[in-house]
């Protein structure tokens, strides 16, 4: 049960990382559009966004399904022992 909860919490953190990657990339593109050229701040934001965007939604979905599966098994075991 605790493994399932841990995986779900880890999955939520990965969702935040992925979201921040999208936000940083959008911000960098906006900075490039305003300055009409190459900007060091925008380049660093794009680089950081690319690192954060290495997390794939497919991985997040797989970890979430595994976490839910382990959580169900944990609850099933605790309820089956009581009876």
Residue pairs with C-beta under 8 A, 6 or more apart in sequence:
1 70
1 71
1 73
1 74
1 75
1 77
1 78
2 74
3 67
3 70
3 74
4 67
4 68
4 69
4 70
4 71
4 72
4 73
4 74
5 67
5 71
6 67
7 63
7 64
7 66
7 67
7 70
8 64
8 67
8 68
8 71
10 63
10 67
11 60
11 63
11 64
11 67
14 55
14 59
14 60
14 63
15 60
17 52
17 55
18 52
18 53
18 55
18 57
18 60
20 52
21 49
21 50
21 51
21 52
21 53
21 55
22 49
22 53
24 45
24 46
24 48
24 49
24 52
25 45
25 46
25 49
25 50
25 53
27 45
28 42
28 43
28 45
28 46
28 49
29 42
29 46
31 39
31 41
31 42
31 45
32 38
32 39
32 42
35 42
